[in-house]
């Protein structure tokens, strides 16, 4: 089976929000998170969508699903996320196996709740590539020059821009392998390694690249939210 | 003396413009390039601003200056740019020395014509740092994970994001040293090395970092232009 997992455990601190995490802010006719869920549901290859939100927002999210996606009840499941990104990811993987059984054939596309402008083309390419390569990262070529500074004060190196990409989502994995890779982390590694693709790369596992888009932004600041509203006006998928 | 140099030699191909390079598009009450020039002029430490545009647009640019910045005639000079970025940069440096004489004390802030949202704080910090370190790059911390791929197909490495920065402008140098560094390039190097900060780093010369801003974008695509219009509404400097 093929699953869409959504990480939406954030509580919105970078938006200076005291009342509502940013994934619940409106964008056009519906909240950001509902855009993200609906985009997954539009892809018929995806059997089910699992959303991890903070415990305080599970009921609220279920209410939004009732309101905006009433016909999708049997394809979407909301669970309580964890204390950090990795914890939420592992809870999503466990929820998949508890509900649908463990299988080496299970595929999971992972996505940020606050990154609503991905496309069906990206989903299709992620799914096609994961069967061949085992792991996939959606990326966008670096437009700005990337500068490396080890001390944050002076430049250490300026790598060849043609080899530099900005990591986006979806990231797609085999469920069983992703669990095994997370479980291989030491306590120390788990504190610092929050990027699944980085762990794969460190373990010598291939991660295939799929082309994202500059518009596939993550909404984390008020400026991003302003830009998202501009993108939403023209966005077609 | 302290000079503000503006690279505006582009002809707008990435915007699919057949009539007008993007630096001349309107943003609020005036063209993008006029915003950029006016931002430099606002900084009293900058003695003169030199703008390099394509030969076909020199007269047009002088007309814009008449219209939008009539009082600045003796602080702004428009010259014909070159066939590429490096060529335009060298012409700007030569124009400075031809007009104001050569001096080891000359400082040049270099900026993209299509990057109008820099601030007086960035200019002040560039000027302060160049006297101490000799070269300065305005940068913004990477928000997205940066992914390195040597072949463009699979991930080679995922560097520590805390060490990764997006290069912006201004970039600030001593005029005489910048000329010497460019002149030290072989024919082959000149074809591939378009980033002055990269050449400095390769030559073992320190380049100090100054904090930019996410809003300090370069307007190169229609999506950037849409975002720029959103930024312009709230921008204060």
Interface residues (C-beta under 8 A of the other chain):
Chain A: X133 X137 X139 X142 X143 X144 X145 X146 X147 X148 X149 X150 X152 X153 X154 X155 X156 X157 X158 X159 X162 X163 X164 X165 X166 X167 X168 X195 X197 X198 X200 X201 X206 X207 X208 X209 X214 X215 X218 X220 X221 X223 X226 X227 X229 X230 X231 X234
Chain B: X133 X137 X139 X142 X143 X144 X145 X146 X147 X148 X149 X150 X152 X153 X154 X155 X156 X157 X158 X159 X162 X163 X164 X165 X166 X167 X168 X195 X197 X198 X200 X201 X206 X207 X208 X209 X214 X215 X218 X220 X221 X223 X226 X227 X229 X230 X231 X234
